[in-house]
Amino acid sequence: MFEETNFEKDVIPPMKKNISYSPHVVILGAGASKATFPKGDKNGNLLPLMNSLAGVLRLHEILPAQYSALLNDFEKLYSVISKDTSQSELKNVIEDRVYQYFYDLEIPDTPTLYDYLILSLREKDIIATFNWDPLLLKCLRRHHKIKNLPKIVFLHGNVAVGVCRNCKLLGYNYNLVCHRCNKQFDPMKLLYPVDKKDYSSDISINGEWEQIKWYLEHGFFTTIFGYSAPDSDIDAKNLMLKAVKANRSRVFSEFEIIDIQSEKEVEANWDNFFYKTHFRVIDNLRKSYLWYHPRRSCDAFASAYLMNTPWSYNPFPEFNSITEMHDWLEPLLKDEEKVEAGKSGFTYKAK
């Protein structure tokens, strides 16, 4: 899942037999984890946003008085402390608290929005997350029996991902050792909120960014869920914008923003990414194209807007267990096996 790919050799063919080979790109921010776990993880531990992270980590217990005014702004707090060379020990303590808090988070046994999101995509698609928490990856692992799952990359690092510097591979950190050389993983570097982030010096972070840039250059449908591209991420936003503008299919592509802010605020924030009116703003994953056309989002969108043949909706029902999810997916997966074998295109119902 984490091995490097030579994207230069990859070619995305055009749509044929009701199949779109173009990727659906999903970008997640802290708001996505918050929406997925509104009451916290399996044990009630909250998924904090940057304005509540210092409180959740109880940083007031260790911060000198001069920093107390910044407790509601972790981005600003960390930036100030990281620039003060006399506070290097305090900086390390904060980083350790952040890592351990997120490392200990657990997913519930029942399906979450992340489970729906993962299963709504195929192997050609990608989820890029800015989040440090391990919950997306933990959800992915419980669907290991389904072979056709999306790639996941971690743009600011992740506590669930380990790095083997020897083999230049990423892997599941909870497994502790690299499957190739059997050496212990190093933790993946976490990128903290500072004015200028370095996306190139660390090989694991740079590799993740190279992948998402390629996908944005070739994507057909992009969903941004709970990510507002704050000022501390201006470099990240510019990197993504450059890749989007390099997409030769941009005039046909679609953007979907899932955010609880008003449409006016969202449009002002992401306007440079949109081609004319090719975007929509919603406040819930359950209203997304992924929900109404699971595993067929790009196929259905291309058929409707390029071929003038819209498909009927096939929305996810609400599931009580992971087994129920997999049983419901079975017809879609069998359809994909036929396509992979070259026997047919996707079956669908026209509106």
C-alpha positions as CSV (number, residue, x, y, z in Angstrom):
1,M,0.0,0.0,0.0
2,F,2.8,2.4,0.8
3,E,5.4,1.5,-1.8
4,E,6.6,4.2,-4.1
5,T,5.0,4.2,-7.6
6,N,6.7,5.4,-10.8
7,F,3.9,7.7,-11.8
8,E,5.7,8.9,-15.0
9,K,4.9,5.5,-16.6
10,D,1.3,5.5,-15.6
11,V,-1.3,6.5,-18.3
12,I,-4.9,7.1,-17.6
13,P,-7.0,5.9,-20.6
14,P,-10.2,7.7,-21.6
15,M,-13.6,6.6,-20.6
16,K,-15.0,3.5,-22.3
17,K,-17.6,0.9,-21.6
18,N,-19.1,3.1,-18.9
19,I,-15.8,3.1,-17.1
20,S,-13.8,6.2,-16.1
21,Y,-10.1,5.5,-15.3
22,S,-9.5,9.0,-14.0
23,P,-9.0,9.2,-10.3
24,H,-11.2,10.7,-7.6
25,V,-9.1,12.8,-5.3
26,V,-10.1,13.3,-1.7
27,I,-8.3,15.7,0.6
28,L,-9.0,15.6,4.4
29,G,-8.4,18.1,7.1
30,A,-9.1,18.1,10.9
31,G,-12.7,18.9,10.3
32,A,-13.1,15.4,8.6
33,S,-11.9,13.6,11.7
34,K,-14.1,15.8,13.9
35,A,-17.2,15.1,11.8
36,T,-16.4,11.4,11.7
37,F,-15.9,11.1,15.5
38,P,-18.0,14.0,16.9
39,K,-18.1,12.3,20.4
40,G,-14.6,11.2,20.3
41,D,-12.9,7.9,19.6
42,K,-13.9,4.5,21.0
43,N,-12.9,5.6,24.5
44,G,-14.3,9.1,24.3
45,N,-11.1,10.9,23.6
46,L,-11.9,14.0,21.6
47,L,-10.6,14.7,18.1
48,P,-9.4,18.3,18.6
49,L,-9.2,21.1,16.0
50,M,-6.3,23.5,16.3
51,N,-8.2,25.9,18.4
52,S,-8.9,23.2,21.0
53,L,-5.7,21.1,20.8
54,A,-3.8,22.9,23.6
55,G,-6.7,22.4,26.0
56,V,-7.1,18.7,25.1
57,L,-3.3,18.3,25.7
58,R,-3.6,20.2,29.0
59,L,-0.7,22.5,27.9
60,H,-1.7,25.1,30.5
61,E,0.0,22.8,33.0
62,I,3.4,23.2,31.5
63,L,3.3,26.6,29.6
64,P,5.1,29.7,31.1
65,A,2.7,32.5,31.8
66,Q,3.7,34.5,28.8
67,Y,2.1,32.0,26.5
68,S,-1.2,31.7,28.2
69,A,-2.9,34.1,25.8
70,L,-2.2,31.6,23.0
71,L,-3.9,28.6,24.4
72,N,-6.8,28.9,22.0
73,D,-4.5,29.0,19.0
74,F,-2.2,26.0,18.8
75,E,-0.8,27.1,15.4
76,K,0.3,30.5,16.8
77,L,1.5,29.0,20.1
78,Y,3.7,26.4,18.5
79,S,5.1,28.8,16.0
80,V,6.1,31.2,18.7
81,I,7.7,28.5,20.9
82,S,9.5,26.9,17.9
83,K,11.2,30.2,17.1
84,D,12.4,30.7,20.7
85,T,15.7,28.8,21.0
86,S,15.5,29.0,24.8
87,Q,12.3,26.9,24.7
88,S,13.6,23.9,22.8
89,E,12.9,21.5,25.8
90,L,9.3,22.8,26.0
91,K,8.9,22.4,22.2
92,N,10.0,18.7,22.6
93,V,7.6,18.1,25.4
94,I,4.7,19.5,23.4
95,E,5.6,17.4,20.4
96,D,5.7,14.3,22.6
97,R,2.3,15.0,24.0
98,V,0.8,15.6,20.5
99,Y,2.3,12.3,19.2
100,Q,1.2,10.2,22.2
101,Y,-2.3,11.6,22.3
102,F,-3.0,10.8,18.7
103,Y,-1.2,7.5,18.8
104,D,-3.5,6.2,21.5
105,L,-6.8,6.9,19.6
106,E,-9.0,3.9,18.8
107,I,-11.8,3.4,16.3
108,P,-15.2,2.0,17.4
109,D,-16.3,-1.5,16.3
110,T,-19.3,0.0,14.3
111,P,-18.9,1.7,10.9
112,T,-17.8,5.3,10.8
113,L,-17.8,7.9,8.1
114,Y,-14.2,7.0,7.3
115,D,-15.3,3.5,6.6
116,Y,-17.9,4.7,4.1
117,L,-15.4,7.1,2.6
118,I,-12.8,4.4,2.1
119,L,-15.3,1.9,0.6
120,S,-16.7,4.6,-1.7
121,L,-13.4,4.7,-3.7
122,R,-11.4,2.3,-5.8
123,E,-7.7,1.5,-6.3
124,K,-7.3,4.2,-8.9
125,D,-8.4,6.8,-6.4
126,I,-6.6,8.5,-3.5
127,I,-7.2,10.0,-0.1
128,A,-4.7,12.6,1.0
129,T,-4.9,13.6,4.7
130,F,-3.4,16.4,6.6
131,N,-4.3,14.8,9.9
132,W,-1.9,13.2,12.4
133,D,-4.5,10.9,13.9
134,P,-4.4,7.1,13.1
135,L,-8.1,6.6,12.6
136,L,-8.3,6.7,8.8
137,L,-5.6,4.1,8.5
138,K,-7.1,1.9,11.3
139,C,-10.4,2.0,9.4
140,L,-8.6,1.0,6.2
141,R,-7.0,-2.0,7.8
142,R,-10.3,-3.6,8.8
143,H,-11.3,-3.7,5.1
144,H,-8.2,-5.7,4.1
145,K,-10.3,-8.5,2.5
146,I,-11.4,-6.0,-0.2
147,K,-8.5,-5.8,-2.6
148,N,-9.7,-2.8,-4.6
149,L,-9.2,0.1,-2.1
150,P,-7.8,3.6,-2.5
151,K,-4.3,4.7,-1.9
152,I,-3.8,6.9,1.2
153,V,-1.1,9.5,1.7
154,F,-0.2,11.6,4.7
155,L,0.8,15.1,3.8
156,H,1.7,16.3,7.3
157,G,2.9,12.9,8.6
158,N,0.9,10.4,10.7
159,V,1.4,8.6,14.0
160,A,0.2,5.3,12.5
161,V,2.9,5.3,9.8
162,G,6.4,4.1,10.3
163,V,9.4,4.8,8.0
164,C,12.1,2.3,7.1
165,R,15.0,4.5,6.0
166,N,16.9,1.4,4.9
167,C,14.3,0.2,2.4
168,K,12.8,3.6,1.8
169,L,9.3,2.2,2.6
170,L,6.4,3.3,4.7
171,G,4.4,0.9,6.7
172,Y,1.9,0.4,9.5
173,N,3.7,1.7,12.6
174,Y,1.9,-0.6,15.0
175,N,3.6,-3.6,13.3
176,L,6.9,-2.1,14.5
177,V,9.2,-3.6,11.9
178,C,9.7,-3.4,8.1
179,H,8.4,-6.5,6.3
180,R,11.5,-6.4,4.0
181,C,14.5,-6.0,6.3
182,N,12.8,-6.8,9.6
183,K,14.3,-3.6,11.1
184,Q,12.3,-1.4,13.5
185,F,10.4,1.4,11.9
186,D,11.2,5.0,12.7
187,P,8.2,7.2,13.4
188,M,7.1,9.3,10.5
189,K,7.9,12.9,10.9
190,L,5.0,15.1,11.9
191,L,4.9,18.6,10.3
192,Y,3.7,21.1,12.9
193,P,2.0,24.4,12.2
194,V,4.7,27.0,11.5
195,D,4.9,29.8,9.1
196,K,7.1,27.8,6.6
197,K,6.8,24.1,6.3
198,D,9.5,22.0,4.7
199,Y,7.9,19.4,2.3
200,S,11.0,18.3,0.5
201,S,13.9,17.5,3.0
202,D,12.2,14.5,4.6
203,I,12.0,11.6,2.0
204,S,8.7,10.2,3.4
205,I,6.9,13.5,3.4
206,N,8.3,14.5,0.0
207,G,7.1,11.1,-1.4
208,E,3.6,11.7,-0.2
209,W,3.5,15.1,-1.8
210,E,4.8,13.9,-5.1
211,Q,2.0,11.4,-5.2
212,I,-0.8,13.9,-4.4
213,K,0.5,16.4,-6.9
214,W,0.4,13.7,-9.7
215,Y,-3.2,12.8,-8.7
216,L,-4.3,16.4,-8.8
217,E,-2.7,16.8,-12.2
218,H,-4.7,13.9,-13.5
219,G,-7.9,13.9,-11.3
220,F,-11.4,14.2,-12.7
221,F,-13.3,14.8,-9.4
222,T,-11.9,16.3,-6.2
223,T,-13.6,16.2,-2.8
224,I,-12.2,18.4,0.0
225,F,-13.6,17.4,3.4
226,G,-13.0,19.4,6.5
227,Y,-9.9,21.2,5.3
228,S,-9.9,25.0,5.1
229,A,-6.2,25.5,4.1
230,P,-5.3,27.8,7.0
231,D,-2.6,30.5,6.8
232,S,-0.1,28.1,8.2
233,D,-0.7,25.8,5.2
234,I,-0.2,28.5,2.5
235,D,2.7,26.6,1.0
236,A,0.6,23.4,0.8
237,K,-2.3,25.3,-0.8
238,N,0.0,26.7,-3.4
239,L,1.5,23.3,-4.2
240,M,-1.9,21.9,-4.7
241,L,-3.1,24.8,-6.8
242,K,-0.1,24.5,-9.1
243,A,-0.9,20.8,-9.7
244,V,-4.6,21.5,-10.3
245,K,-3.8,24.2,-12.9
246,A,-1.5,21.7,-14.7
247,N,-4.4,19.3,-15.1
248,R,-5.2,19.1,-18.8
249,S,-8.7,17.9,-18.1
250,R,-9.4,20.8,-15.7
251,V,-12.2,22.2,-17.9
252,F,-14.2,19.0,-17.4
253,S,-13.4,18.3,-13.8
254,E,-15.5,18.9,-10.7
255,F,-14.7,20.1,-7.2
256,E,-16.9,19.2,-4.2
257,I,-16.2,20.9,-0.8
258,I,-17.6,19.5,2.4
259,D,-17.5,22.2,5.0
260,I,-19.8,23.6,7.7
261,Q,-18.9,27.2,6.7
262,S,-21.2,29.1,4.4
263,E,-21.0,28.6,0.7
264,K,-19.8,32.2,0.3
265,E,-16.9,31.7,2.7
266,V,-15.9,28.4,1.1
267,E,-16.0,29.8,-2.4
268,A,-13.8,32.8,-1.4
269,N,-11.3,30.4,0.1
270,W,-11.1,27.9,-2.8
271,D,-12.1,30.0,-5.8
272,N,-8.7,29.8,-7.6
273,F,-9.1,26.0,-7.7
274,F,-12.5,26.0,-9.5
275,Y,-12.9,26.1,-13.2
276,K,-15.9,28.5,-13.7
277,T,-18.9,27.0,-12.0
278,H,-17.6,23.4,-11.8
279,F,-18.0,23.1,-8.0
280,R,-20.5,22.5,-5.3
281,V,-20.5,23.1,-1.5
282,I,-22.2,20.7,0.9
283,D,-22.0,20.3,4.7
284,N,-22.1,16.5,5.0
285,L,-20.4,13.5,3.4
286,R,-23.9,11.9,3.1
287,K,-24.7,14.6,0.5
288,S,-21.7,13.9,-1.6
289,Y,-21.3,12.3,-5.0
290,L,-19.3,9.6,-3.3
291,W,-22.3,8.7,-1.1
292,Y,-24.8,8.6,-4.0
293,H,-22.4,6.8,-6.4
294,P,-20.1,4.7,-4.2
295,R,-17.1,3.3,-6.1
296,R,-18.6,4.8,-9.3
297,S,-18.3,8.5,-8.7
298,C,-16.1,9.4,-11.7
299,D,-17.9,6.9,-13.9
300,A,-21.3,8.3,-13.1
301,F,-20.1,11.9,-13.3
302,A,-18.4,11.3,-16.7
303,S,-21.5,9.5,-18.0
304,A,-23.8,12.3,-16.9
305,Y,-21.8,15.4,-17.9
306,L,-19.7,14.1,-20.8
307,M,-22.0,11.5,-22.3
308,N,-25.4,13.0,-21.4
309,T,-26.4,9.7,-19.8
310,P,-27.0,10.3,-16.1
311,W,-27.1,7.2,-13.8
312,S,-29.7,6.6,-11.1
313,Y,-28.4,7.0,-7.5
314,N,-27.2,4.0,-5.6
315,P,-26.7,5.5,-2.2
316,F,-25.1,3.8,0.8
317,P,-27.7,2.7,3.4
318,E,-26.9,3.0,7.0
319,F,-25.0,0.0,8.2
320,N,-24.8,-1.5,11.7
321,S,-21.6,-3.6,11.2
322,I,-18.6,-3.9,8.9
323,T,-19.9,-7.3,7.7
324,E,-23.1,-5.6,6.5
325,M,-21.0,-3.0,4.6
326,H,-19.1,-5.8,2.9
327,D,-22.2,-7.8,2.0
328,W,-23.8,-4.7,0.4
329,L,-20.7,-4.0,-1.6
330,E,-20.5,-7.5,-3.0
331,P,-22.4,-6.8,-6.3
332,L,-20.3,-3.8,-7.0
333,L,-17.1,-5.8,-6.3
334,K,-18.2,-8.6,-8.7
335,D,-18.9,-5.9,-11.3
336,E,-15.4,-4.7,-10.9
337,E,-13.9,-8.2,-11.3
338,K,-15.7,-8.5,-14.6
339,V,-14.4,-5.2,-15.7
340,E,-10.9,-6.1,-14.6
341,A,-11.1,-9.3,-16.6
342,G,-12.2,-7.3,-19.7
343,K,-15.6,-9.1,-19.8
344,S,-17.9,-6.0,-19.6
345,G,-18.3,-2.4,-18.6
346,F,-20.1,-1.3,-15.4
347,T,-23.8,-2.1,-15.2
348,Y,-26.0,0.9,-14.2
349,K,-29.5,2.2,-14.3
350,A,-30.2,5.3,-16.3
351,K,-32.3,8.0,-14.8
